[in-house]
Amino acid sequence: MSESAELLAIFGDPPPTDLVRTLDLGGYKWKAVTGADDVTRHEPSGGWAGAVVACDADPETAWALCRALRKRDIPVAPLLVLLSGGQLADLSMRDDLFDDFCLTPFHPIELEARLRHMLRKNGNGASADMRPDLVEYSGLALNVETYQAAIEGKPLDLTYMEYELLKFLAQNPGRVFTREVLLSRVWGYEYYGGARTVDVHIRRLRAKLGEEHQNLIQTVRSVGYRFGQTRWG
C-alpha cells in the first residue's frame, strides 16, 4: 500500500470506536487530524486519497474544516461527512463541501460501501490500492490481509485455525466438504489429527457467530459441512 493511499479521517479526540473499527476491518489507511494545520502537517507525499469528517459532535468546527479542505490549492477530495439525523435539514446549504454523507449511528457495511463507491467514483485509483481482499457473505466480513473478522460489523475473536477454517468455507459457499477434505485443505496433508478436530472447530465457530448466524455453517448428514446456501436453497 503506497503512501499516497492514505485516507484522512476526522474522528474527534479520541476517534469513535465504531468508525475506527470499520476502517481497520476494511483495511483502509487513515490518519486522525484535529484541524487544517494537521492536514498540511501530516499530508503524504502523494496527497490525501480522501477525507472522512465527523460533523455530528462539533458541527461548527467540522464544517469549518470541510471549507478549509475545499479551499486548499489542491483540495482534499473525495470527502465524506458523518451526520446526525437532525442535521439533514441544513445539508442542502453545504452541498458544495462534501461528496457523500452517512447518518450516525451508521451500519458498518453501509459506511464501507459508501467509502468504496466514493473512492472509485473519484477515479484516482486509491480505492484499488486501499482496499484489501475481503471475503463477504450475508453480514460476515473477513479481511484476508489482517486476519480480522466481523459479523454485522461486530469483531469476532477467532483463533488462527478457526479463522482459516471459516475463510475456506466462506470462499466456497454452497459446496459440501467432508471432514477429511477440510482436514487436508485447511490443516494440511501433514496434519494427523482426527475428524473430531473439524467438529470441535465447527462447534466453536458456530458459538462465536452467535445464534442468529450459526446456521451459516450447516451440517450435511453423513457427508460433512456446507457454508451458506446452494442455488437449490
VOFI-665391 format. One record per residue: residue in three letters; residue number from 0; x, y, z of N, C-alpha, C in turn. Coordinates in steps of 0.1 Angstrom, whole numbers. Example, Ala and Ser with C-alpha at 12.3 -4.5 7.8 and 13.67 -1.06 7.14 Angstrom:
REM VOFI-665391
+---------+-----+-------+-------+-------+-------+-------+-------+-------+-------+-------+
: residuo : num :  n_c1 :  n_c2 :  n_c3 : ca_c1 : ca_c2 : ca_c3 :  c_c1 :  c_c2 :  c_c3 :
+---------+-----+-------+-------+-------+-------+-------+-------+-------+-------+-------+
:     ALA :   0 :   132 :   -57 :    78 :   123 :   -45 :    78 :   132 :   -33 :    78 :
:     SER :   1 :   128 :   -22 :    71 :   137 :   -11 :    71 :   129 :     0 :    79 :
+---------+-----+-------+-------+-------+-------+-------+-------+-------+-------+-------+
//
This chain:
REM VOFI-665391
+---------+-----+-------+-------+-------+-------+-------+-------+-------+-------+-------+
: residuo : num :  n_c1 :  n_c2 :  n_c3 : ca_c1 : ca_c2 : ca_c3 :  c_c1 :  c_c2 :  c_c3 :
+---------+-----+-------+-------+-------+-------+-------+-------+-------+-------+-------+
:     MET :   0 :     8 :   -12 :     0 :     0 :     0 :     0 :     9 :    12 :     0 :
:     SER :   1 :     7 :    21 :   -10 :    16 :    32 :   -11 :    13 :    43 :    -2 :
:     GLU :   2 :    22 :    52 :     1 :    20 :    63 :    10 :     8 :    72 :     5 :
:     SER :   3 :     7 :    73 :    -8 :    -4 :    82 :   -13 :   -18 :    76 :   -11 :
:     ALA :   4 :   -19 :    63 :    -7 :   -31 :    57 :    -5 :   -35 :    59 :    10 :
:     GLU :   5 :   -34 :    71 :    15 :   -37 :    74 :    29 :   -51 :    80 :    29 :
:     LEU :   6 :   -59 :    75 :    38 :   -73 :    81 :    40 :   -73 :    90 :    52 :
:     LEU :   7 :   -76 :   102 :    49 :   -77 :   112 :    60 :   -91 :   110 :    68 :
:     ALA :   8 :   -90 :   109 :    81 :  -102 :   107 :    88 :  -103 :   117 :   100 :
:     ILE :   9 :  -113 :   124 :   102 :  -115 :   133 :   113 :  -125 :   126 :   123 :
:     PHE :  10 :  -120 :   122 :   134 :  -128 :   115 :   143 :  -132 :   123 :   156 :
:     GLY :  11 :  -125 :   133 :   159 :  -126 :   139 :   172 :  -114 :   133 :   180 :
:     ASP :  12 :  -115 :   136 :   193 :  -104 :   131 :   201 :  -110 :   125 :   214 :
:     PRO :  13 :  -110 :   112 :   215 :  -104 :   102 :   206 :  -114 :    98 :   195 :
:     PRO :  14 :  -109 :    91 :   185 :  -118 :    88 :   174 :  -129 :    78 :   178 :
:     PRO :  15 :  -141 :    79 :   173 :  -151 :    70 :   176 :  -147 :    55 :   173 :
:     THR :  16 :  -150 :    47 :   183 :  -146 :    33 :   182 :  -152 :    26 :   169 :
:     ASP :  17 :  -165 :    28 :   167 :  -172 :    22 :   155 :  -165 :    26 :   142 :
:     LEU :  18 :  -161 :    38 :   141 :  -156 :    43 :   128 :  -142 :    37 :   127 :
:     VAL :  19 :  -134 :    37 :   137 :  -120 :    31 :   137 :  -121 :    16 :   133 :
:     ARG :  20 :  -131 :     9 :   139 :  -132 :    -5 :   137 :  -136 :    -7 :   122 :
:     THR :  21 :  -145 :     0 :   117 :  -149 :    -1 :   103 :  -137 :     1 :    93 :
:     LEU :  22 :  -130 :    12 :    95 :  -118 :    15 :    87 :  -108 :     4 :    88 :
:     ASP :  23 :  -105 :    -1 :   100 :   -94 :   -11 :   102 :   -98 :   -24 :    96 :
:     LEU :  24 :  -111 :   -28 :    98 :  -116 :   -40 :    92 :  -115 :   -40 :    77 :
:     GLY :  25 :  -118 :   -28 :    71 :  -118 :   -26 :    56 :  -104 :   -25 :    51 :
:     GLY :  26 :   -94 :   -24 :    60 :   -80 :   -23 :    55 :   -76 :    -9 :    50 :
:     TYR :  27 :   -84 :     1 :    54 :   -81 :    15 :    50 :   -70 :    21 :    59 :
:     LYS :  28 :   -61 :    28 :    52 :   -51 :    36 :    60 :   -57 :    49 :    63 :
:     TRP :  29 :   -55 :    53 :    75 :   -61 :    66 :    79 :   -52 :    73 :    89 :
:     LYS :  30 :   -54 :    86 :    90 :   -47 :    94 :   100 :   -56 :   104 :   107 :
:     ALA :  31 :   -57 :   103 :   120 :   -66 :   113 :   127 :   -59 :   126 :   127 :
:     VAL :  32 :   -67 :   136 :   124 :   -62 :   150 :   124 :   -72 :   159 :   132 :
:     THR :  33 :   -67 :   170 :   137 :   -75 :   178 :   146 :   -79 :   191 :   139 :
:     GLY :  34 :   -74 :   194 :   127 :   -77 :   206 :   120 :   -69 :   208 :   108 :
:     ALA :  35 :   -71 :   220 :   101 :   -64 :   222 :    88 :   -49 :   222 :    89 :
:     ASP :  36 :   -44 :   226 :   100 :   -29 :   226 :   102 :   -24 :   212 :   102 :
:     ASP :  37 :   -31 :   203 :   109 :   -27 :   189 :   109 :   -28 :   183 :    95 :
:     VAL :  38 :   -38 :   187 :    87 :   -39 :   182 :    73 :   -27 :   185 :    65 :
:     THR :  39 :   -22 :   197 :    67 :    -9 :   200 :    60 :     3 :   193 :    66 :
:     ARG :  40 :     3 :   193 :    79 :    15 :   187 :    86 :    17 :   172 :    83 :
:     HIS :  41 :     6 :   165 :    82 :     7 :   150 :    80 :     4 :   146 :    66 :
:     GLU :  42 :     3 :   155 :    56 :     0 :   151 :    43 :    10 :   142 :    37 :
:     PRO :  43 :     6 :   131 :    31 :    16 :   122 :    25 :    21 :   128 :    12 :
:     SER :  44 :    32 :   123 :     7 :    39 :   129 :    -5 :    30 :   129 :   -17 :
:     GLY :  45 :    21 :   119 :   -18 :    13 :   117 :   -30 :    -1 :   124 :   -28 :
:     GLY :  46 :    -2 :   131 :   -17 :   -15 :   138 :   -14 :   -25 :   128 :    -7 :
:     TRP :  47 :   -35 :   134 :    -1 :   -46 :   126 :     5 :   -54 :   119 :    -5 :
:     ALA :  48 :   -59 :   107 :    -2 :   -68 :    99 :   -11 :   -82 :   104 :    -9 :
:     GLY :  49 :   -85 :   110 :     3 :   -99 :   114 :     6 :  -100 :   118 :    21 :
:     ALA :  50 :  -112 :   121 :    25 :  -113 :   125 :    39 :  -127 :   120 :    44 :
:     VAL :  51 :  -127 :   118 :    57 :  -140 :   115 :    64 :  -141 :   125 :    76 :
:     VAL :  52 :  -151 :   133 :    76 :  -152 :   143 :    86 :  -165 :   141 :    94 :
:     ALA :  53 :  -163 :   138 :   107 :  -175 :   136 :   116 :  -180 :   150 :   120 :
:     CYS :  54 :  -193 :   153 :   116 :  -199 :   166 :   118 :  -209 :   166 :   129 :
:     ASP :  55 :  -211 :   154 :   135 :  -222 :   154 :   145 :  -218 :   158 :   159 :
:     ALA :  56 :  -206 :   157 :   163 :  -202 :   160 :   176 :  -199 :   175 :   178 :
:     ASP :  57 :  -192 :   181 :   168 :  -188 :   195 :   169 :  -191 :   201 :   155 :
:     PRO :  58 :  -203 :   203 :   151 :  -206 :   208 :   137 :  -199 :   220 :   133 :
:     GLU :  59 :  -198 :   230 :   141 :  -192 :   243 :   137 :  -177 :   240 :   133 :
:     THR :  60 :  -170 :   234 :   141 :  -156 :   231 :   138 :  -154 :   222 :   126 :
:     ALA :  61 :  -163 :   212 :   125 :  -162 :   202 :   114 :  -165 :   208 :   101 :
:     TRP :  62 :  -176 :   217 :   100 :  -179 :   223 :    87 :  -168 :   233 :    83 :
:     ALA :  63 :  -162 :   240 :    93 :  -151 :   249 :    90 :  -139 :   241 :    84 :
:     LEU :  64 :  -137 :   229 :    89 :  -126 :   221 :    83 :  -129 :   217 :    69 :
:     CYS :  65 :  -142 :   213 :    67 :  -146 :   210 :    53 :  -143 :   221 :    43 :
:     ARG :  66 :  -147 :   234 :    47 :  -144 :   245 :    39 :  -129 :   247 :    36 :
:     ALA :  67 :  -121 :   245 :    47 :  -107 :   246 :    45 :  -101 :   236 :    36 :
:     LEU :  68 :  -106 :   224 :    36 :  -102 :   213 :    28 :  -105 :   216 :    13 :
:     ARG :  69 :  -117 :   222 :    11 :  -121 :   226 :    -3 :  -114 :   238 :    -8 :
:     LYS :  70 :  -109 :   247 :     0 :  -103 :   259 :    -4 :   -88 :   258 :    -6 :
:     ARG :  71 :   -82 :   247 :    -3 :   -68 :   245 :    -5 :   -64 :   246 :   -19 :
:     ASP :  72 :   -51 :   249 :   -22 :   -47 :   249 :   -36 :   -49 :   236 :   -43 :
:     ILE :  73 :   -47 :   225 :   -36 :   -51 :   212 :   -40 :   -61 :   207 :   -31 :
:     PRO :  74 :   -74 :   208 :   -34 :   -85 :   204 :   -25 :   -84 :   189 :   -21 :
:     VAL :  75 :   -88 :   186 :    -9 :   -88 :   172 :    -4 :  -102 :   167 :    -9 :
:     ALA :  76 :  -102 :   157 :   -17 :  -114 :   151 :   -23 :  -110 :   136 :   -27 :
:     PRO :  77 :  -120 :   128 :   -26 :  -134 :   130 :   -22 :  -135 :   131 :    -7 :
:     LEU :  78 :  -147 :   137 :    -2 :  -149 :   140 :    12 :  -163 :   134 :    16 :
:     LEU :  79 :  -162 :   126 :    26 :  -175 :   120 :    32 :  -177 :   126 :    46 :
:     VAL :  80 :  -189 :   130 :    49 :  -192 :   136 :    62 :  -202 :   126 :    69 :
:     LEU :  81 :  -200 :   126 :    82 :  -209 :   118 :    91 :  -218 :   128 :    98 :
:     LEU :  82 :  -231 :   125 :    97 :  -241 :   135 :   103 :  -251 :   128 :   111 :
:     SER :  83 :  -257 :   136 :   120 :  -269 :   131 :   128 :  -281 :   134 :   120 :
:     GLY :  84 :  -292 :   127 :   123 :  -305 :   129 :   116 :  -310 :   144 :   116 :
:     GLY :  85 :  -307 :   151 :   128 :  -311 :   164 :   129 :  -304 :   174 :   121 :
:     GLN :  86 :  -293 :   170 :   114 :  -285 :   179 :   106 :  -290 :   179 :    91 :
:     LEU :  87 :  -299 :   170 :    88 :  -303 :   168 :    73 :  -309 :   181 :    68 :
:     ALA :  88 :  -316 :   188 :    76 :  -324 :   200 :    71 :  -314 :   210 :    66 :
:     ASP :  89 :  -302 :   211 :    71 :  -293 :   222 :    67 :  -283 :   217 :    56 :
:     LEU :  90 :  -285 :   204 :    52 :  -275 :   198 :    43 :  -274 :   205 :    30 :
:     SER :  91 :  -285 :   209 :    24 :  -285 :   215 :    11 :  -277 :   228 :    10 :
:     MET :  92 :  -276 :   235 :    21 :  -268 :   247 :    21 :  -253 :   245 :    21 :
:     ARG :  93 :  -249 :   232 :    23 :  -235 :   229 :    24 :  -231 :   218 :    13 :
:     ASP :  94 :  -239 :   216 :     3 :  -237 :   205 :    -6 :  -224 :   207 :   -14 :
:     ASP :  95 :  -218 :   219 :   -14 :  -205 :   220 :   -21 :  -193 :   216 :   -13 :
:     LEU :  96 :  -196 :   212 :     0 :  -185 :   210 :     9 :  -182 :   195 :    11 :
:     PHE :  97 :  -190 :   186 :     4 :  -188 :   172 :     6 :  -192 :   164 :    -6 :
:     ASP :  98 :  -188 :   152 :    -8 :  -191 :   144 :   -19 :  -202 :   133 :   -16 :
:     ASP :  99 :  -202 :   129 :    -3 :  -212 :   119 :     1 :  -214 :   121 :    16 :
:     PHE : 100 :  -225 :   115 :    22 :  -227 :   116 :    36 :  -232 :   103 :    41 :
:     CYS : 101 :  -231 :   101 :    54 :  -237 :    89 :    61 :  -242 :    93 :    74 :
:     LEU : 102 :  -254 :    88 :    78 :  -260 :    92 :    90 :  -255 :    83 :   102 :
:     THR : 103 :  -253 :    90 :   113 :  -249 :    83 :   125 :  -261 :    80 :   134 :
:     PRO : 104 :  -262 :    69 :   142 :  -252 :    58 :   141 :  -253 :    51 :   128 :
:     PHE : 105 :  -242 :    48 :   122 :  -241 :    41 :   109 :  -240 :    26 :   110 :
:     HIS : 106 :  -244 :    19 :   100 :  -241 :     5 :    99 :  -228 :     3 :    92 :
:     PRO : 107 :  -219 :    -5 :    97 :  -205 :    -6 :    92 :  -205 :   -10 :    77 :
:     ILE : 108 :  -214 :   -18 :    73 :  -215 :   -23 :    59 :  -219 :   -11 :    50 :
:     GLU : 109 :  -228 :    -3 :    54 :  -232 :     9 :    46 :  -221 :    19 :    45 :
:     LEU : 110 :  -214 :    22 :    56 :  -203 :    32 :    56 :  -192 :    27 :    47 :
:     GLU : 111 :  -188 :    14 :    48 :  -177 :     8 :    40 :  -181 :     9 :    25 :
:     ALA : 112 :  -194 :     6 :    22 :  -198 :     6 :     8 :  -198 :    20 :     2 :
:     ARG : 113 :  -202 :    30 :    11 :  -201 :    44 :     6 :  -187 :    48 :     4 :
:     LEU : 114 :  -178 :    45 :    12 :  -164 :    48 :    10 :  -158 :    42 :    -2 :
:     ARG : 115 :  -161 :    29 :    -4 :  -156 :    22 :   -16 :  -162 :    29 :   -29 :
:     HIS : 116 :  -175 :    32 :   -29 :  -181 :    38 :   -41 :  -175 :    52 :   -43 :
:     MET : 117 :  -174 :    60 :   -33 :  -169 :    73 :   -34 :  -155 :    74 :   -39 :
:     LEU : 118 :  -146 :    65 :   -34 :  -132 :    65 :   -39 :  -131 :    60 :   -53 :
:     ARG : 119 :  -139 :    50 :   -56 :  -138 :    45 :   -70 :  -144 :    56 :   -80 :
:     LYS : 120 :  -155 :    62 :   -76 :  -161 :    73 :   -84 :  -151 :    84 :   -87 :
:     ASN : 121 :  -143 :    87 :   -77 :  -133 :    98 :   -78 :  -123 :    95 :   -89 :
:     GLY : 122 :  -121 :    83 :   -92 :  -112 :    79 :  -103 :   -97 :    81 :  -101 :
:     ASN : 123 :   -93 :    82 :   -88 :   -79 :    84 :   -85 :   -71 :    71 :   -83 :
:     GLY : 124 :   -79 :    60 :   -84 :   -72 :    47 :   -82 :   -69 :    44 :   -68 :
:     ALA : 125 :   -73 :    52 :   -59 :   -70 :    50 :   -45 :   -77 :    38 :   -39 :
:     SER : 126 :   -90 :    36 :   -44 :   -98 :    25 :   -38 :   -91 :    12 :   -41 :
:     ALA : 127 :   -85 :    10 :   -53 :   -79 :    -2 :   -56 :   -67 :    -5 :   -47 :
:     ASP : 128 :   -59 :     6 :   -44 :   -47 :     5 :   -36 :   -51 :     2 :   -21 :
:     MET : 129 :   -62 :     9 :   -17 :   -65 :     9 :    -3 :   -73 :    -3 :     1 :
:     ARG : 130 :   -81 :    -9 :    -7 :   -90 :   -20 :    -3 :   -83 :   -33 :    -5 :
:     PRO : 131 :   -82 :   -41 :     6 :   -76 :   -54 :     5 :   -86 :   -64 :     0 :
:     ASP : 132 :   -82 :   -77 :    -1 :   -91 :   -88 :    -4 :  -100 :   -90 :     8 :
:     LEU : 133 :  -113 :   -89 :     5 :  -123 :   -92 :    16 :  -131 :  -104 :    11 :
:     VAL : 134 :  -135 :  -112 :    21 :  -144 :  -123 :    18 :  -157 :  -119 :    26 :
:     GLU : 135 :  -168 :  -117 :    18 :  -180 :  -112 :    25 :  -192 :  -121 :    21 :
:     TYR : 136 :  -200 :  -124 :    31 :  -212 :  -132 :    28 :  -222 :  -130 :    39 :
:     SER : 137 :  -234 :  -125 :    36 :  -245 :  -124 :    45 :  -241 :  -118 :    59 :
:     GLY : 138 :  -235 :  -107 :    58 :  -231 :  -100 :    71 :  -218 :  -104 :    76 :
:     LEU : 139 :  -211 :  -114 :    71 :  -198 :  -118 :    75 :  -188 :  -112 :    67 :
:     ALA : 140 :  -177 :  -106 :    73 :  -166 :  -100 :    65 :  -153 :  -105 :    71 :
:     LEU : 141 :  -145 :  -110 :    62 :  -131 :  -115 :    65 :  -121 :  -107 :    58 :
:     ASN : 142 :  -112 :  -101 :    65 :  -101 :   -94 :    58 :   -89 :  -104 :    58 :
:     VAL : 143 :   -85 :  -108 :    46 :   -75 :  -118 :    44 :   -61 :  -113 :    46 :
:     GLU : 144 :   -59 :  -100 :    46 :   -46 :   -94 :    49 :   -43 :   -92 :    63 :
:     THR : 145 :   -53 :   -88 :    71 :   -51 :   -85 :    85 :   -56 :   -96 :    95 :
:     TYR : 146 :   -62 :  -107 :    89 :   -68 :  -118 :    97 :   -78 :  -113 :   107 :
:     GLN : 147 :   -86 :  -102 :   103 :   -97 :   -97 :   111 :  -110 :  -103 :   105 :
:     ALA : 148 :  -119 :  -105 :   114 :  -132 :  -110 :   110 :  -143 :  -103 :   118 :
:     ALA : 149 :  -155 :  -101 :   112 :  -166 :   -94 :   118 :  -179 :  -100 :   113 :
:     ILE : 150 :  -189 :  -100 :   121 :  -203 :  -104 :   117 :  -212 :   -92 :   120 :
:     GLU : 151 :  -218 :   -87 :   110 :  -226 :   -75 :   111 :  -219 :   -63 :   118 :
:     GLY : 152 :  -206 :   -62 :   114 :  -198 :   -51 :   119 :  -192 :   -54 :   133 :
:     LYS : 153 :  -195 :   -65 :   140 :  -190 :   -68 :   153 :  -178 :   -77 :   152 :
:     PRO : 154 :  -167 :   -74 :   157 :  -155 :   -82 :   156 :  -157 :   -96 :   162 :
:     LEU : 155 :  -151 :  -106 :   155 :  -151 :  -120 :   160 :  -137 :  -123 :   165 :
:     ASP : 156 :  -136 :  -128 :   177 :  -123 :  -132 :   183 :  -121 :  -147 :   180 :
:     LEU : 157 :  -113 :  -149 :   169 :  -110 :  -162 :   164 :   -96 :  -166 :   165 :
:     THR : 158 :   -94 :  -179 :   168 :   -80 :  -184 :   168 :   -76 :  -185 :   153 :
:     TYR : 159 :   -63 :  -188 :   151 :   -57 :  -188 :   137 :   -65 :  -199 :   129 :
:     MET : 160 :   -66 :  -211 :   135 :   -72 :  -222 :   127 :   -87 :  -220 :   126 :
:     GLU : 161 :   -94 :  -214 :   136 :  -108 :  -210 :   134 :  -110 :  -201 :   122 :
:     TYR : 162 :  -101 :  -191 :   121 :  -101 :  -181 :   110 :   -99 :  -188 :    97 :
:     GLU : 163 :   -89 :  -197 :    96 :   -86 :  -204 :    84 :   -97 :  -213 :    79 :
:     LEU : 164 :  -103 :  -220 :    89 :  -115 :  -228 :    85 :  -127 :  -220 :    80 :
:     LEU : 165 :  -130 :  -209 :    87 :  -141 :  -201 :    83 :  -138 :  -194 :    70 :
:     LYS : 166 :  -126 :  -190 :    68 :  -122 :  -184 :    55 :  -124 :  -194 :    43 :
:     PHE : 167 :  -119 :  -206 :    45 :  -120 :  -216 :    35 :  -135 :  -219 :    31 :
:     LEU : 168 :  -143 :  -220 :    42 :  -157 :  -223 :    39 :  -164 :  -211 :    32 :
:     ALA : 169 :  -161 :  -199 :    37 :  -168 :  -187 :    32 :  -163 :  -184 :    17 :
:     GLN : 170 :  -151 :  -189 :    14 :  -147 :  -187 :     0 :  -153 :  -197 :   -10 :
:     ASN : 171 :  -160 :  -207 :    -4 :  -166 :  -217 :   -12 :  -181 :  -220 :    -8 :
:     PRO : 172 :  -189 :  -209 :    -9 :  -203 :  -210 :    -4 :  -211 :  -220 :   -12 :
:     GLY : 173 :  -219 :  -228 :    -5 :  -228 :  -238 :   -12 :  -221 :  -251 :   -14 :
:     ARG : 174 :  -208 :  -252 :   -13 :  -202 :  -265 :   -15 :  -201 :  -273 :    -3 :
:     VAL : 175 :  -203 :  -286 :    -4 :  -202 :  -295 :     7 :  -188 :  -302 :     8 :
:     PHE : 176 :  -182 :  -301 :    20 :  -169 :  -307 :    22 :  -169 :  -318 :    33 :
:     THR : 177 :  -163 :  -329 :    30 :  -162 :  -339 :    41 :  -152 :  -334 :    51 :
:     ARG : 178 :  -152 :  -341 :    63 :  -142 :  -337 :    73 :  -128 :  -340 :    68 :
:     GLU : 179 :  -126 :  -351 :    61 :  -113 :  -354 :    56 :  -108 :  -344 :    46 :
:     VAL : 180 :  -116 :  -339 :    38 :  -112 :  -328 :    28 :  -108 :  -315 :    36 :
:     LEU : 181 :  -117 :  -312 :    46 :  -114 :  -300 :    54 :  -101 :  -301 :    61 :
:     LEU : 182 :   -98 :  -313 :    66 :   -85 :  -315 :    73 :   -73 :  -313 :    64 :
:     SER : 183 :   -74 :  -319 :    52 :   -63 :  -317 :    42 :   -62 :  -303 :    37 :
:     ARG : 184 :   -73 :  -296 :    34 :   -73 :  -283 :    28 :   -70 :  -272 :    38 :
:     VAL : 185 :   -74 :  -274 :    50 :   -72 :  -263 :    60 :   -60 :  -266 :    69 :
:     TRP : 186 :   -60 :  -278 :    74 :   -49 :  -281 :    83 :   -36 :  -286 :    76 :
:     GLY : 187 :   -38 :  -291 :    64 :   -27 :  -296 :    56 :   -25 :  -311 :    56 :
:     TYR : 188 :   -19 :  -316 :    46 :   -18 :  -331 :    45 :    -9 :  -337 :    56 :
:     GLU : 189 :    -1 :  -328 :    61 :     8 :  -333 :    71 :     2 :  -334 :    85 :
:     TYR : 190 :   -11 :  -330 :    86 :   -18 :  -330 :    99 :   -24 :  -343 :   101 :
:     TYR : 191 :   -22 :  -349 :   113 :   -26 :  -363 :   115 :   -38 :  -363 :   126 :
:     GLY : 192 :   -43 :  -352 :   129 :   -55 :  -352 :   138 :   -67 :  -358 :   132 :
:     GLY : 193 :   -76 :  -363 :   140 :   -88 :  -370 :   135 :   -99 :  -360 :   131 :
:     ALA : 194 :  -109 :  -366 :   126 :  -121 :  -358 :   121 :  -127 :  -350 :   132 :
:     ARG : 195 :  -125 :  -355 :   145 :  -131 :  -347 :   156 :  -126 :  -333 :   157 :
:     THR : 196 :  -114 :  -331 :   152 :  -108 :  -318 :   152 :  -117 :  -308 :   144 :
:     VAL : 197 :  -122 :  -312 :   133 :  -131 :  -304 :   125 :  -144 :  -301 :   132 :
:     ASP : 198 :  -149 :  -311 :   138 :  -162 :  -310 :   146 :  -160 :  -299 :   157 :
:     VAL : 199 :  -149 :  -300 :   164 :  -147 :  -291 :   175 :  -146 :  -277 :   170 :
:     HIS : 200 :  -139 :  -275 :   160 :  -137 :  -261 :   154 :  -150 :  -256 :   148 :
:     ILE : 201 :  -158 :  -264 :   142 :  -171 :  -260 :   137 :  -180 :  -256 :   148 :
:     ARG : 202 :  -180 :  -264 :   159 :  -188 :  -260 :   171 :  -184 :  -247 :   177 :
:     ARG : 203 :  -171 :  -244 :   178 :  -166 :  -232 :   183 :  -170 :  -220 :   174 :
:     LEU : 204 :  -169 :  -222 :   161 :  -172 :  -211 :   151 :  -187 :  -208 :   152 :
:     ARG : 205 :  -195 :  -218 :   153 :  -210 :  -215 :   154 :  -213 :  -207 :   167 :
:     ALA : 206 :  -206 :  -211 :   178 :  -208 :  -203 :   190 :  -204 :  -189 :   189 :
:     LYS : 207 :  -193 :  -186 :   182 :  -188 :  -173 :   181 :  -196 :  -165 :   171 :
:     LEU : 208 :  -202 :  -171 :   161 :  -210 :  -164 :   151 :  -224 :  -160 :   158 :
:     GLY : 209 :  -227 :  -167 :   168 :  -239 :  -163 :   175 :  -252 :  -170 :   170 :
:     GLU : 210 :  -262 :  -170 :   178 :  -274 :  -178 :   174 :  -280 :  -174 :   161 :
:     GLU : 211 :  -280 :  -161 :   158 :  -286 :  -155 :   146 :  -278 :  -160 :   133 :
:     HIS : 212 :  -265 :  -162 :   134 :  -257 :  -166 :   122 :  -251 :  -179 :   123 :
:     GLN : 213 :  -253 :  -187 :   133 :  -247 :  -200 :   134 :  -251 :  -210 :   122 :
:     ASN : 214 :  -262 :  -207 :   116 :  -267 :  -216 :   105 :  -260 :  -213 :    92 :
:     LEU : 215 :  -250 :  -203 :    92 :  -242 :  -201 :    81 :  -234 :  -214 :    78 :
:     ILE : 216 :  -230 :  -221 :    88 :  -223 :  -234 :    87 :  -233 :  -245 :    90 :
:     GLN : 217 :  -236 :  -252 :    79 :  -247 :  -263 :    80 :  -240 :  -277 :    80 :
:     THR : 218 :  -246 :  -286 :    87 :  -242 :  -300 :    87 :  -250 :  -307 :    77 :
:     VAL : 219 :  -243 :  -314 :    68 :  -249 :  -322 :    58 :  -247 :  -337 :    63 :
:     ARG : 220 :  -258 :  -343 :    67 :  -258 :  -356 :    74 :  -250 :  -366 :    65 :
:     SER : 221 :  -242 :  -373 :    72 :  -234 :  -384 :    66 :  -224 :  -380 :    56 :
:     VAL : 222 :  -222 :  -367 :    54 :  -213 :  -362 :    44 :  -202 :  -352 :    51 :
:     GLY : 223 :  -207 :  -341 :    56 :  -197 :  -331 :    61 :  -204 :  -318 :    64 :
:     TYR : 224 :  -198 :  -307 :    59 :  -203 :  -294 :    63 :  -204 :  -285 :    50 :
:     ARG : 225 :  -213 :  -276 :    50 :  -215 :  -266 :    39 :  -217 :  -252 :    45 :
:     PHE : 226 :  -211 :  -242 :    39 :  -213 :  -228 :    43 :  -223 :  -222 :    34 :
:     GLY : 227 :  -233 :  -215 :    39 :  -243 :  -208 :    31 :  -252 :  -217 :    24 :
:     GLN : 228 :  -259 :  -211 :    14 :  -269 :  -219 :     7 :  -264 :  -222 :    -7 :
:     THR : 229 :  -269 :  -234 :   -12 :  -267 :  -237 :   -26 :  -277 :  -230 :   -34 :
:     ARG : 230 :  -276 :  -230 :   -48 :  -286 :  -223 :   -56 :  -299 :  -231 :   -55 :
:     TRP : 231 :  -299 :  -243 :   -49 :  -312 :  -251 :   -48 :  -319 :  -247 :   -35 :
:     GLY : 232 :  -313 :  -238 :   -27 :  -319 :  -234 :   -15 :  -314 :  -242 :    -3 :
+---------+-----+-------+-------+-------+-------+-------+-------+-------+-------+-------+
//
